[in-house]
Amino acid sequence: MLDMVRRWYKRRFSDPDAVSLVVILLFGFITIYFFGNLIAPLLVAIVLATFLNGR
């Protein structure tokens, strides 16, 4: 069983770009999960400022 997981891991994540993408996505999801209540007003403010910019 462990050998099967090891082969799948080497097949999918042998590319360094794929590993970087997974790490960045995981960090982003964890940040949003734990700090979502703090970040939400900031994101809403950024969206409103963009819409009210008037370009």
All heavy atoms as atom14 arrays in JSON, in Angstrom:
{
  "sequence": "MLDMVRRWYKRRFSDPDAVSLVVILLFGFITIYFFGNLIAPLLVAIVLATFLNGR",
  "atom14_mask": [
    [1, 1, 1, 1, 1, 1, 1, 1, 0, 0, 0, 0, 0, 0],
    [1, 1, 1, 1, 1, 1, 1, 1, 0, 0, 0, 0, 0, 0],
    [1, 1, 1, 1, 1, 1, 1, 1, 0, 0, 0, 0, 0, 0],
    [1, 1, 1, 1, 1, 1, 1, 1, 0, 0, 0, 0, 0, 0],
    [1, 1, 1, 1, 1, 1, 1, 0, 0, 0, 0, 0, 0, 0],
    [1, 1, 1, 1, 1, 1, 1, 1, 1, 1, 1, 0, 0, 0],
    [1, 1, 1, 1, 1, 1, 1, 1, 1, 1, 1, 0, 0, 0],
    [1, 1, 1, 1, 1, 1, 1, 1, 1, 1, 1, 1, 1, 1],
    [1, 1, 1, 1, 1, 1, 1, 1, 1, 1, 1, 1, 0, 0],
    [1, 1, 1, 1, 1, 1, 1, 1, 1, 0, 0, 0, 0, 0],
    [1, 1, 1, 1, 1, 1, 1, 1, 1, 1, 1, 0, 0, 0],
    [1, 1, 1, 1, 1, 1, 1, 1, 1, 1, 1, 0, 0, 0],
    [1, 1, 1, 1, 1, 1, 1, 1, 1, 1, 1, 0, 0, 0],
    [1, 1, 1, 1, 1, 1, 0, 0, 0, 0, 0, 0, 0, 0],
    [1, 1, 1, 1, 1, 1, 1, 1, 0, 0, 0, 0, 0, 0],
    [1, 1, 1, 1, 1, 1, 1, 0, 0, 0, 0, 0, 0, 0],
    [1, 1, 1, 1, 1, 1, 1, 1, 0, 0, 0, 0, 0, 0],
    [1, 1, 1, 1, 1, 0, 0, 0, 0, 0, 0, 0, 0, 0],
    [1, 1, 1, 1, 1, 1, 1, 0, 0, 0, 0, 0, 0, 0],
    [1, 1, 1, 1, 1, 1, 0, 0, 0, 0, 0, 0, 0, 0],
    [1, 1, 1, 1, 1, 1, 1, 1, 0, 0, 0, 0, 0, 0],
    [1, 1, 1, 1, 1, 1, 1, 0, 0, 0, 0, 0, 0, 0],
    [1, 1, 1, 1, 1, 1, 1, 0, 0, 0, 0, 0, 0, 0],
    [1, 1, 1, 1, 1, 1, 1, 1, 0, 0, 0, 0, 0, 0],
    [1, 1, 1, 1, 1, 1, 1, 1, 0, 0, 0, 0, 0, 0],
    [1, 1, 1, 1, 1, 1, 1, 1, 0, 0, 0, 0, 0, 0],
    [1, 1, 1, 1, 1, 1, 1, 1, 1, 1, 1, 0, 0, 0],
    [1, 1, 1, 1, 0, 0, 0, 0, 0, 0, 0, 0, 0, 0],
    [1, 1, 1, 1, 1, 1, 1, 1, 1, 1, 1, 0, 0, 0],
    [1, 1, 1, 1, 1, 1, 1, 1, 0, 0, 0, 0, 0, 0],
    [1, 1, 1, 1, 1, 1, 1, 0, 0, 0, 0, 0, 0, 0],
    [1, 1, 1, 1, 1, 1, 1, 1, 0, 0, 0, 0, 0, 0],
    [1, 1, 1, 1, 1, 1, 1, 1, 1, 1, 1, 1, 0, 0],
    [1, 1, 1, 1, 1, 1, 1, 1, 1, 1, 1, 0, 0, 0],
    [1, 1, 1, 1, 1, 1, 1, 1, 1, 1, 1, 0, 0, 0],
    [1, 1, 1, 1, 0, 0, 0, 0, 0, 0, 0, 0, 0, 0],
    [1, 1, 1, 1, 1, 1, 1, 1, 0, 0, 0, 0, 0, 0],
    [1, 1, 1, 1, 1, 1, 1, 1, 0, 0, 0, 0, 0, 0],
    [1, 1, 1, 1, 1, 1, 1, 1, 0, 0, 0, 0, 0, 0],
    [1, 1, 1, 1, 1, 0, 0, 0, 0, 0, 0, 0, 0, 0],
    [1, 1, 1, 1, 1, 1, 1, 0, 0, 0, 0, 0, 0, 0],
    [1, 1, 1, 1, 1, 1, 1, 1, 0, 0, 0, 0, 0, 0],
    [1, 1, 1, 1, 1, 1, 1, 1, 0, 0, 0, 0, 0, 0],
    [1, 1, 1, 1, 1, 1, 1, 0, 0, 0, 0, 0, 0, 0],
    [1, 1, 1, 1, 1, 0, 0, 0, 0, 0, 0, 0, 0, 0],
    [1, 1, 1, 1, 1, 1, 1, 1, 0, 0, 0, 0, 0, 0],
    [1, 1, 1, 1, 1, 1, 1, 0, 0, 0, 0, 0, 0, 0],
    [1, 1, 1, 1, 1, 1, 1, 1, 0, 0, 0, 0, 0, 0],
    [1, 1, 1, 1, 1, 0, 0, 0, 0, 0, 0, 0, 0, 0],
    [1, 1, 1, 1, 1, 1, 1, 0, 0, 0, 0, 0, 0, 0],
    [1, 1, 1, 1, 1, 1, 1, 1, 1, 1, 1, 0, 0, 0],
    [1, 1, 1, 1, 1, 1, 1, 1, 0, 0, 0, 0, 0, 0],
    [1, 1, 1, 1, 1, 1, 1, 1, 0, 0, 0, 0, 0, 0],
    [1, 1, 1, 1, 0, 0, 0, 0, 0, 0, 0, 0, 0, 0],
    [1, 1, 1, 1, 1, 1, 1, 1, 1, 1, 1, 0, 0, 0]
  ],
  "atom14_positions": [
    [[0.83, -1.2, 0.0], [0.0, 0.0, 0.0], [0.87, 1.26, 0.0], [0.62, 2.19, -0.73], [-0.91, -0.04, 1.23], [-1.77, 1.17, 1.38], [-3.05, 1.14, 0.13], [-3.95, 2.57, 0.56], [0.0, 0.0, 0.0], [0.0, 0.0, 0.0], [0.0, 0.0, 0.0], [0.0, 0.0, 0.0], [0.0, 0.0, 0.0], [0.0, 0.0, 0.0]],
    [[1.89, 1.26, 0.84], [2.78, 2.41, 0.92], [3.56, 2.59, -0.38], [3.8, 3.71, -0.81], [3.73, 2.26, 2.11], [4.59, 3.47, 2.43], [3.71, 4.67, 2.75], [5.51, 3.16, 3.58], [0.0, 0.0, 0.0], [0.0, 0.0, 0.0], [0.0, 0.0, 0.0], [0.0, 0.0, 0.0], [0.0, 0.0, 0.0], [0.0, 0.0, 0.0]],
    [[3.91, 1.49, -1.02], [4.62, 1.55, -2.29], [3.72, 2.18, -3.38], [4.2, 2.96, -4.2], [5.07, 0.15, -2.71], [5.96, 0.19, -3.93], [6.88, 1.05, -3.95], [5.73, -0.6, -4.85], [0.0, 0.0, 0.0], [0.0, 0.0, 0.0], [0.0, 0.0, 0.0], [0.0, 0.0, 0.0], [0.0, 0.0, 0.0], [0.0, 0.0, 0.0]],
    [[2.44, 1.86, -3.35], [1.51, 2.42, -4.32], [1.39, 3.95, -4.14], [1.41, 4.7, -5.11], [0.13, 1.79, -4.16], [-0.87, 2.24, -5.19], [-2.44, 1.4, -5.03], [-3.12, 2.24, -3.63], [0.0, 0.0, 0.0], [0.0, 0.0, 0.0], [0.0, 0.0, 0.0], [0.0, 0.0, 0.0], [0.0, 0.0, 0.0], [0.0, 0.0, 0.0]],
    [[1.33, 4.4, -2.9], [1.27, 5.84, -2.61], [2.56, 6.51, -3.04], [2.55, 7.61, -3.61], [0.97, 6.08, -1.12], [1.09, 7.54, -0.77], [-0.4, 5.54, -0.76], [0.0, 0.0, 0.0], [0.0, 0.0, 0.0], [0.0, 0.0, 0.0], [0.0, 0.0, 0.0], [0.0, 0.0, 0.0], [0.0, 0.0, 0.0], [0.0, 0.0, 0.0]],
    [[3.68, 5.87, -2.79], [4.98, 6.43, -3.17], [5.1, 6.58, -4.69], [5.58, 7.59, -5.19], [6.09, 5.55, -2.62], [7.47, 6.15, -2.81], [8.54, 5.33, -2.15], [8.37, 5.38, -0.7], [8.45, 4.34, 0.11], [8.71, 3.14, -0.38], [8.29, 4.47, 1.41], [0.0, 0.0, 0.0], [0.0, 0.0, 0.0], [0.0, 0.0, 0.0]],
    [[4.64, 5.58, -5.44], [4.68, 5.66, -6.91], [3.76, 6.76, -7.41], [4.1, 7.5, -8.33], [4.29, 4.33, -7.53], [5.41, 3.31, -7.49], [5.01, 2.07, -8.18], [3.82, 1.57, -7.44], [3.07, 0.54, -7.8], [3.35, -0.11, -8.89], [2.05, 0.15, -7.08], [0.0, 0.0, 0.0], [0.0, 0.0, 0.0], [0.0, 0.0, 0.0]],
    [[2.56, 6.88, -6.82], [1.62, 7.94, -7.23], [2.24, 9.3, -6.95], [2.14, 10.21, -7.78], [0.31, 7.8, -6.47], [-0.66, 8.89, -6.75], [-1.53, 8.97, -7.78], [-0.85, 10.1, -5.99], [-2.24, 10.14, -7.72], [-1.85, 10.85, -6.64], [-0.28, 10.6, -4.83], [-2.28, 12.07, -6.15], [-0.71, 11.83, -4.35], [-1.69, 12.54, -5.01]],
    [[2.86, 9.46, -5.8], [3.49, 10.73, -5.44], [4.6, 11.09, -6.43], [4.69, 12.23, -6.89], [4.05, 10.66, -4.02], [4.74, 11.92, -3.58], [4.01, 13.01, -3.13], [6.13, 12.01, -3.63], [4.65, 14.17, -2.73], [6.77, 13.17, -3.23], [6.02, 14.24, -2.79], [6.65, 15.4, -2.42], [0.0, 0.0, 0.0], [0.0, 0.0, 0.0]],
    [[5.45, 10.14, -6.75], [6.55, 10.42, -7.69], [6.03, 10.72, -9.09], [6.59, 11.55, -9.79], [7.51, 9.23, -7.74], [8.39, 9.14, -6.53], [9.39, 8.01, -6.66], [10.26, 7.95, -5.42], [11.27, 6.92, -5.52], [0.0, 0.0, 0.0], [0.0, 0.0, 0.0], [0.0, 0.0, 0.0], [0.0, 0.0, 0.0], [0.0, 0.0, 0.0]],
    [[4.95, 10.08, -9.5], [4.38, 10.32, -10.82], [3.75, 11.7, -10.91], [3.89, 12.4, -11.9], [3.34, 9.25, -11.1], [3.2, 8.87, -12.51], [2.18, 7.78, -12.68], [1.35, 7.67, -11.47], [0.63, 6.62, -11.14], [0.61, 5.58, -11.92], [-0.08, 6.58, -10.05], [0.0, 0.0, 0.0], [0.0, 0.0, 0.0], [0.0, 0.0, 0.0]],
    [[3.04, 12.11, -9.87], [2.31, 13.38, -9.9], [3.16, 14.59, -9.51], [2.96, 15.67, -10.01], [1.11, 13.33, -8.94], [0.1, 12.3, -9.29], [-0.69, 12.72, -10.49], [-1.69, 11.71, -10.75], [-2.15, 11.43, -11.94], [-1.71, 12.07, -12.97], [-3.04, 10.5, -12.09], [0.0, 0.0, 0.0], [0.0, 0.0, 0.0], [0.0, 0.0, 0.0]],
    [[4.08, 14.41, -8.59], [4.81, 15.54, -8.03], [6.3, 15.5, -8.31], [7.1, 15.99, -7.53], [4.57, 15.63, -6.52], [3.14, 15.92, -6.18], [2.34, 14.94, -5.61], [2.58, 17.15, -6.45], [1.02, 15.2, -5.32], [1.26, 17.41, -6.16], [0.48, 16.43, -5.59], [0.0, 0.0, 0.0], [0.0, 0.0, 0.0], [0.0, 0.0, 0.0]],
    [[6.7, 14.92, -9.44], [8.11, 14.93, -9.8], [8.51, 16.28, -10.37], [9.67, 16.65, -10.35], [8.41, 13.82, -10.81], [7.67, 14.03, -11.99], [0.0, 0.0, 0.0], [0.0, 0.0, 0.0], [0.0, 0.0, 0.0], [0.0, 0.0, 0.0], [0.0, 0.0, 0.0], [0.0, 0.0, 0.0], [0.0, 0.0, 0.0], [0.0, 0.0, 0.0]],
    [[7.52, 17.05, -10.84], [7.78, 18.38, -11.38], [7.81, 19.39, -10.23], [6.86, 19.48, -9.45], [6.68, 18.75, -12.37], [6.93, 20.06, -13.07], [8.09, 20.5, -13.11], [5.96, 20.64, -13.6], [0.0, 0.0, 0.0], [0.0, 0.0, 0.0], [0.0, 0.0, 0.0], [0.0, 0.0, 0.0], [0.0, 0.0, 0.0], [0.0, 0.0, 0.0]],
    [[8.88, 20.18, -10.09], [8.96, 21.15, -9.0], [7.86, 22.22, -9.07], [7.43, 22.73, -8.04], [10.33, 21.8, -9.17], [11.1, 20.89, -10.04], [10.12, 20.13, -10.86], [0.0, 0.0, 0.0], [0.0, 0.0, 0.0], [0.0, 0.0, 0.0], [0.0, 0.0, 0.0], [0.0, 0.0, 0.0], [0.0, 0.0, 0.0], [0.0, 0.0, 0.0]],
    [[7.41, 22.55, -10.27], [6.33, 23.54, -10.39], [5.02, 23.02, -9.8], [4.26, 23.78, -9.19], [6.11, 23.91, -11.87], [7.28, 24.67, -12.44], [8.02, 25.3, -11.65], [7.45, 24.64, -13.67], [0.0, 0.0, 0.0], [0.0, 0.0, 0.0], [0.0, 0.0, 0.0], [0.0, 0.0, 0.0], [0.0, 0.0, 0.0], [0.0, 0.0, 0.0]],
    [[4.76, 21.74, -9.95], [3.54, 21.15, -9.38], [3.59, 21.18, -7.86], [2.6, 21.49, -7.2], [3.36, 19.72, -9.88], [0.0, 0.0, 0.0], [0.0, 0.0, 0.0], [0.0, 0.0, 0.0], [0.0, 0.0, 0.0], [0.0, 0.0, 0.0], [0.0, 0.0, 0.0], [0.0, 0.0, 0.0], [0.0, 0.0, 0.0], [0.0, 0.0, 0.0]],
    [[4.76, 20.9, -7.31], [4.91, 20.93, -5.85], [4.74, 22.36, -5.34], [4.06, 22.59, -4.33], [6.28, 20.35, -5.44], [6.5, 20.49, -3.94], [6.39, 18.9, -5.86], [0.0, 0.0, 0.0], [0.0, 0.0, 0.0], [0.0, 0.0, 0.0], [0.0, 0.0, 0.0], [0.0, 0.0, 0.0], [0.0, 0.0, 0.0], [0.0, 0.0, 0.0]],
    [[5.3, 23.33, -6.05], [5.16, 24.73, -5.65], [3.7, 25.16, -5.68], [3.23, 25.85, -4.77], [5.98, 25.63, -6.56], [7.32, 25.31, -6.49], [0.0, 0.0, 0.0], [0.0, 0.0, 0.0], [0.0, 0.0, 0.0], [0.0, 0.0, 0.0], [0.0, 0.0, 0.0], [0.0, 0.0, 0.0], [0.0, 0.0, 0.0], [0.0, 0.0, 0.0]],
    [[2.99, 24.76, -6.73], [1.57, 25.11, -6.83], [0.77, 24.53, -5.68], [-0.07, 25.22, -5.09], [1.02, 24.63, -8.17], [-0.47, 24.87, -8.41], [-0.76, 26.37, -8.44], [-0.92, 24.21, -9.68], [0.0, 0.0, 0.0], [0.0, 0.0, 0.0], [0.0, 0.0, 0.0], [0.0, 0.0, 0.0], [0.0, 0.0, 0.0], [0.0, 0.0, 0.0]],
    [[1.02, 23.28, -5.34], [0.3, 22.65, -4.24], [0.6, 23.35, -2.92], [-0.31, 23.6, -2.11], [0.64, 21.14, -4.16], [0.13, 20.52, -2.87], [0.09, 20.41, -5.36], [0.0, 0.0, 0.0], [0.0, 0.0, 0.0], [0.0, 0.0, 0.0], [0.0, 0.0, 0.0], [0.0, 0.0, 0.0], [0.0, 0.0, 0.0], [0.0, 0.0, 0.0]],
    [[1.84, 23.71, -2.68], [2.21, 24.39, -1.44], [1.55, 25.77, -1.36], [1.01, 26.14, -0.31], [3.75, 24.51, -1.32], [4.15, 25.45, -0.2], [4.35, 23.13, -1.12], [0.0, 0.0, 0.0], [0.0, 0.0, 0.0], [0.0, 0.0, 0.0], [0.0, 0.0, 0.0], [0.0, 0.0, 0.0], [0.0, 0.0, 0.0], [0.0, 0.0, 0.0]],
    [[1.56, 26.51, -2.46], [0.94, 27.84, -2.46], [-0.56, 27.74, -2.25], [-1.14, 28.5, -1.46], [1.28, 28.57, -3.78], [2.75, 28.95, -3.81], [0.41, 29.81, -3.96], [3.24, 29.44, -5.15], [0.0, 0.0, 0.0], [0.0, 0.0, 0.0], [0.0, 0.0, 0.0], [0.0, 0.0, 0.0], [0.0, 0.0, 0.0], [0.0, 0.0, 0.0]],
    [[-1.22, 26.8, -2.93], [-2.67, 26.63, -2.75], [-3.0, 26.19, -1.32], [-3.96, 26.69, -0.72], [-3.21, 25.61, -3.75], [-3.29, 26.07, -5.19], [-3.73, 24.92, -6.08], [-4.25, 27.24, -5.33], [0.0, 0.0, 0.0], [0.0, 0.0, 0.0], [0.0, 0.0, 0.0], [0.0, 0.0, 0.0], [0.0, 0.0, 0.0], [0.0, 0.0, 0.0]],
    [[-2.23, 25.28, -0.78], [-2.46, 24.81, 0.59], [-2.29, 25.95, 1.58], [-3.11, 26.12, 2.49], [-1.51, 23.66, 0.9], [-1.73, 22.94, 2.21], [-3.08, 22.26, 2.21], [-0.64, 21.91, 2.41], [0.0, 0.0, 0.0], [0.0, 0.0, 0.0], [0.0, 0.0, 0.0], [0.0, 0.0, 0.0], [0.0, 0.0, 0.0], [0.0, 0.0, 0.0]],
    [[-1.24, 26.75, 1.41], [-1.02, 27.91, 2.29], [-2.17, 28.91, 2.18], [-2.64, 29.43, 3.19], [0.31, 28.58, 1.93], [0.6, 29.79, 2.77], [0.98, 29.66, 4.08], [0.48, 31.06, 2.23], [1.25, 30.78, 4.87], [0.74, 32.18, 2.99], [1.12, 32.04, 4.31], [0.0, 0.0, 0.0], [0.0, 0.0, 0.0], [0.0, 0.0, 0.0]],
    [[-2.64, 29.16, 0.97], [-3.76, 30.08, 0.77], [-5.04, 29.59, 1.43], [-5.73, 30.36, 2.1], [0.0, 0.0, 0.0], [0.0, 0.0, 0.0], [0.0, 0.0, 0.0], [0.0, 0.0, 0.0], [0.0, 0.0, 0.0], [0.0, 0.0, 0.0], [0.0, 0.0, 0.0], [0.0, 0.0, 0.0], [0.0, 0.0, 0.0], [0.0, 0.0, 0.0]],
    [[-5.36, 28.31, 1.25], [-6.56, 27.75, 1.87], [-6.48, 27.76, 3.39], [-7.46, 28.08, 4.07], [-6.83, 26.34, 1.37], [-7.34, 26.28, -0.03], [-6.83, 25.37, -0.92], [-8.34, 27.13, -0.47], [-7.28, 25.31, -2.22], [-8.81, 27.09, -1.76], [-8.28, 26.17, -2.65], [0.0, 0.0, 0.0], [0.0, 0.0, 0.0], [0.0, 0.0, 0.0]],
    [[-5.32, 27.43, 3.93], [-5.16, 27.44, 5.39], [-5.28, 28.87, 5.92], [-5.92, 29.09, 6.96], [-3.81, 26.8, 5.78], [-3.86, 25.3, 5.53], [-3.47, 27.09, 7.23], [-2.54, 24.6, 5.7], [0.0, 0.0, 0.0], [0.0, 0.0, 0.0], [0.0, 0.0, 0.0], [0.0, 0.0, 0.0], [0.0, 0.0, 0.0], [0.0, 0.0, 0.0]],
    [[-4.7, 29.83, 5.22], [-4.79, 31.23, 5.64], [-6.24, 31.7, 5.64], [-6.69, 32.33, 6.6], [-3.94, 32.11, 4.72], [-2.59, 31.66, 4.76], [-4.0, 33.57, 5.14], [0.0, 0.0, 0.0], [0.0, 0.0, 0.0], [0.0, 0.0, 0.0], [0.0, 0.0, 0.0], [0.0, 0.0, 0.0], [0.0, 0.0, 0.0], [0.0, 0.0, 0.0]],
    [[-6.96, 31.4, 4.59], [-8.37, 31.81, 4.51], [-9.2, 31.1, 5.57], [-10.08, 31.7, 6.18], [-8.92, 31.56, 3.1], [-8.29, 32.56, 2.13], [-10.44, 31.69, 3.06], [-8.61, 32.31, 0.68], [0.0, 0.0, 0.0], [0.0, 0.0, 0.0], [0.0, 0.0, 0.0], [0.0, 0.0, 0.0], [0.0, 0.0, 0.0], [0.0, 0.0, 0.0]],
    [[-8.9, 29.83, 5.83], [-9.67, 29.09, 6.82], [-9.5, 29.67, 8.23], [-10.47, 29.86, 8.95], [-9.25, 27.61, 6.81], [-10.0, 26.77, 7.81], [-11.31, 26.4, 7.57], [-9.4, 26.37, 8.99], [-12.0, 25.63, 8.48], [-10.07, 25.6, 9.91], [-11.38, 25.24, 9.65], [-12.06, 24.49, 10.56], [0.0, 0.0, 0.0], [0.0, 0.0, 0.0]],
    [[-8.26, 29.95, 8.61], [-8.0, 30.42, 9.97], [-8.22, 31.92, 10.15], [-8.6, 32.36, 11.22], [-6.58, 30.06, 10.41], [-6.43, 28.6, 10.74], [-5.63, 27.79, 9.96], [-7.1, 28.04, 11.81], [-5.5, 26.44, 10.25], [-6.98, 26.71, 12.11], [-6.17, 25.9, 11.33], [0.0, 0.0, 0.0], [0.0, 0.0, 0.0], [0.0, 0.0, 0.0]],
    [[-7.95, 32.71, 9.11], [-8.04, 34.15, 9.24], [-9.14, 34.75, 8.37], [-9.12, 35.94, 8.06], [-6.7, 34.8, 8.87], [-5.57, 34.36, 9.74], [-4.54, 33.59, 9.24], [-5.54, 34.72, 11.08], [-3.51, 33.18, 10.04], [-4.5, 34.31, 11.89], [-3.48, 33.53, 11.38], [0.0, 0.0, 0.0], [0.0, 0.0, 0.0], [0.0, 0.0, 0.0]],
    [[-10.1, 33.93, 7.97], [-11.17, 34.39, 7.09], [-11.99, 35.52, 7.69], [-12.38, 36.46, 7.0], [0.0, 0.0, 0.0], [0.0, 0.0, 0.0], [0.0, 0.0, 0.0], [0.0, 0.0, 0.0], [0.0, 0.0, 0.0], [0.0, 0.0, 0.0], [0.0, 0.0, 0.0], [0.0, 0.0, 0.0], [0.0, 0.0, 0.0], [0.0, 0.0, 0.0]],
    [[-12.24, 35.45, 9.0], [-13.03, 36.51, 9.65], [-12.28, 37.83, 9.69], [-12.89, 38.9, 9.69], [-13.4, 36.09, 11.07], [-14.37, 34.95, 11.09], [-15.13, 34.76, 10.13], [-14.36, 34.17, 12.14], [0.0, 0.0, 0.0], [0.0, 0.0, 0.0], [0.0, 0.0, 0.0], [0.0, 0.0, 0.0], [0.0, 0.0, 0.0], [0.0, 0.0, 0.0]],
    [[-10.97, 37.79, 9.71], [-10.18, 39.01, 9.72], [-9.94, 39.54, 8.31], [-9.84, 40.76, 8.11], [-8.82, 38.75, 10.39], [-8.86, 38.35, 11.86], [-7.48, 37.96, 12.33], [-9.4, 39.49, 12.69], [0.0, 0.0, 0.0], [0.0, 0.0, 0.0], [0.0, 0.0, 0.0], [0.0, 0.0, 0.0], [0.0, 0.0, 0.0], [0.0, 0.0, 0.0]],
    [[-9.83, 38.65, 7.35], [-9.52, 39.05, 5.98], [-10.76, 39.49, 5.22], [-10.67, 40.31, 4.3], [-8.8, 37.9, 5.25], [-7.46, 37.62, 5.92], [-8.58, 38.21, 3.79], [-6.76, 36.41, 5.37], [0.0, 0.0, 0.0], [0.0, 0.0, 0.0], [0.0, 0.0, 0.0], [0.0, 0.0, 0.0], [0.0, 0.0, 0.0], [0.0, 0.0, 0.0]],
    [[-11.94, 38.98, 5.58], [-13.16, 39.27, 4.83], [-13.44, 40.77, 4.7], [-13.72, 41.23, 3.58], [-14.35, 38.55, 5.46], [0.0, 0.0, 0.0], [0.0, 0.0, 0.0], [0.0, 0.0, 0.0], [0.0, 0.0, 0.0], [0.0, 0.0, 0.0], [0.0, 0.0, 0.0], [0.0, 0.0, 0.0], [0.0, 0.0, 0.0], [0.0, 0.0, 0.0]],
    [[-13.39, 41.57, 5.75], [-13.63, 43.01, 5.57], [-12.6, 43.68, 4.65], [-12.94, 44.58, 3.88], [-13.53, 43.59, 6.98], [-13.77, 42.45, 7.88], [-13.26, 41.24, 7.17], [0.0, 0.0, 0.0], [0.0, 0.0, 0.0], [0.0, 0.0, 0.0], [0.0, 0.0, 0.0], [0.0, 0.0, 0.0], [0.0, 0.0, 0.0], [0.0, 0.0, 0.0]],
    [[-11.37, 43.21, 4.71], [-10.34, 43.76, 3.83], [-10.64, 43.44, 2.36], [-10.53, 44.31, 1.5], [-8.97, 43.2, 4.22], [-7.8, 43.65, 3.36], [-7.58, 45.15, 3.52], [-6.56, 42.88, 3.75], [0.0, 0.0, 0.0], [0.0, 0.0, 0.0], [0.0, 0.0, 0.0], [0.0, 0.0, 0.0], [0.0, 0.0, 0.0], [0.0, 0.0, 0.0]],
    [[-11.05, 42.21, 2.09], [-11.38, 41.84, 0.72], [-12.6, 42.6, 0.22], [-12.64, 43.03, -0.94], [-11.62, 40.33, 0.63], [-10.4, 39.44, 0.84], [-10.8, 37.98, 0.83], [-9.34, 39.72, -0.19], [0.0, 0.0, 0.0], [0.0, 0.0, 0.0], [0.0, 0.0, 0.0], [0.0, 0.0, 0.0], [0.0, 0.0, 0.0], [0.0, 0.0, 0.0]],
    [[-13.6, 42.77, 1.06], [-14.78, 43.55, 0.67], [-14.4, 44.99, 0.4], [-14.87, 45.6, -0.58], [-15.88, 43.47, 1.78], [-17.0, 44.45, 1.51], [-16.42, 42.05, 1.86], [0.0, 0.0, 0.0], [0.0, 0.0, 0.0], [0.0, 0.0, 0.0], [0.0, 0.0, 0.0], [0.0, 0.0, 0.0], [0.0, 0.0, 0.0], [0.0, 0.0, 0.0]],
    [[-13.53, 45.56, 1.21], [-13.09, 46.94, 0.99], [-12.33, 47.07, -0.33], [-12.51, 48.05, -1.06], [-12.21, 47.39, 2.15], [0.0, 0.0, 0.0], [0.0, 0.0, 0.0], [0.0, 0.0, 0.0], [0.0, 0.0, 0.0], [0.0, 0.0, 0.0], [0.0, 0.0, 0.0], [0.0, 0.0, 0.0], [0.0, 0.0, 0.0], [0.0, 0.0, 0.0]],
    [[-11.51, 46.1, -0.66], [-10.77, 46.14, -1.92], [-11.72, 46.05, -3.11], [-11.58, 46.79, -4.09], [-9.71, 45.02, -1.96], [-8.6, 45.31, -0.96], [-9.14, 44.85, -3.36], [-7.63, 44.16, -0.77], [0.0, 0.0, 0.0], [0.0, 0.0, 0.0], [0.0, 0.0, 0.0], [0.0, 0.0, 0.0], [0.0, 0.0, 0.0], [0.0, 0.0, 0.0]],
    [[-12.71, 45.18, -3.02], [-13.68, 45.04, -4.11], [-14.49, 46.31, -4.27], [-14.7, 46.8, -5.39], [-14.59, 43.82, -3.88], [-15.77, 43.8, -4.84], [-13.79, 42.54, -4.0], [0.0, 0.0, 0.0], [0.0, 0.0, 0.0], [0.0, 0.0, 0.0], [0.0, 0.0, 0.0], [0.0, 0.0, 0.0], [0.0, 0.0, 0.0], [0.0, 0.0, 0.0]],
    [[-14.96, 46.88, -3.18], [-15.74, 48.12, -3.25], [-14.89, 49.27, -3.79], [-15.37, 50.08, -4.6], [-16.29, 48.47, -1.88], [-17.47, 47.64, -1.4], [-17.85, 48.03, 0.02], [-18.65, 47.8, -2.33], [0.0, 0.0, 0.0], [0.0, 0.0, 0.0], [0.0, 0.0, 0.0], [0.0, 0.0, 0.0], [0.0, 0.0, 0.0], [0.0, 0.0, 0.0]],
    [[-13.66, 49.37, -3.37], [-12.79, 50.43, -3.86], [-12.55, 50.28, -5.37], [-12.49, 51.27, -6.1], [-11.47, 50.42, -3.12], [0.0, 0.0, 0.0], [0.0, 0.0, 0.0], [0.0, 0.0, 0.0], [0.0, 0.0, 0.0], [0.0, 0.0, 0.0], [0.0, 0.0, 0.0], [0.0, 0.0, 0.0], [0.0, 0.0, 0.0], [0.0, 0.0, 0.0]],
    [[-12.44, 49.03, -5.82], [-12.24, 48.8, -7.25], [-13.48, 49.18, -8.03], [-13.38, 49.84, -9.09], [-11.92, 47.31, -7.49], [-10.77, 46.96, -6.72], [-11.67, 47.04, -8.96], [0.0, 0.0, 0.0], [0.0, 0.0, 0.0], [0.0, 0.0, 0.0], [0.0, 0.0, 0.0], [0.0, 0.0, 0.0], [0.0, 0.0, 0.0], [0.0, 0.0, 0.0]],
    [[-14.66, 48.84, -7.54], [-15.9, 49.18, -8.23], [-16.17, 50.69, -8.22], [-16.71, 51.24, -9.17], [-17.08, 48.45, -7.63], [-17.15, 47.0, -8.0], [-17.66, 46.07, -7.11], [-16.69, 46.54, -9.23], [-17.73, 44.74, -7.42], [-16.75, 45.21, -9.56], [-17.28, 44.3, -8.66], [0.0, 0.0, 0.0], [0.0, 0.0, 0.0], [0.0, 0.0, 0.0]],
    [[-15.79, 51.35, -7.15], [-16.07, 52.79, -7.03], [-14.97, 53.64, -7.65], [-15.06, 54.87, -7.6], [-16.24, 53.14, -5.56], [-17.46, 52.53, -4.89], [-17.47, 52.86, -3.4], [-18.74, 53.0, -5.55], [0.0, 0.0, 0.0], [0.0, 0.0, 0.0], [0.0, 0.0, 0.0], [0.0, 0.0, 0.0], [0.0, 0.0, 0.0], [0.0, 0.0, 0.0]],
    [[-13.96, 53.02, -8.21], [-12.85, 53.75, -8.8], [-13.32, 54.6, -9.99], [-12.86, 55.71, -10.19], [-11.74, 52.81, -9.23], [-10.44, 53.49, -9.53], [-10.31, 54.69, -9.32], [-9.49, 52.73, -10.0], [0.0, 0.0, 0.0], [0.0, 0.0, 0.0], [0.0, 0.0, 0.0], [0.0, 0.0, 0.0], [0.0, 0.0, 0.0], [0.0, 0.0, 0.0]],
    [[-14.23, 54.1, -10.79], [-14.83, 54.88, -11.87], [-14.01, 54.99, -13.14], [-14.11, 55.96, -13.85], [0.0, 0.0, 0.0], [0.0, 0.0, 0.0], [0.0, 0.0, 0.0], [0.0, 0.0, 0.0], [0.0, 0.0, 0.0], [0.0, 0.0, 0.0], [0.0, 0.0, 0.0], [0.0, 0.0, 0.0], [0.0, 0.0, 0.0], [0.0, 0.0, 0.0]],
    [[-13.22, 54.05, -13.44], [-12.45, 54.12, -14.68], [-13.25, 53.68, -15.84], [-14.0, 52.9, -16.01], [-11.21, 53.25, -14.6], [-10.16, 53.87, -13.73], [-8.89, 53.07, -13.89], [-7.94, 53.48, -12.89], [-6.69, 53.18, -12.96], [-6.23, 52.47, -13.94], [-5.87, 53.56, -12.03], [0.0, 0.0, 0.0], [0.0, 0.0, 0.0], [0.0, 0.0, 0.0]]
  ]
}
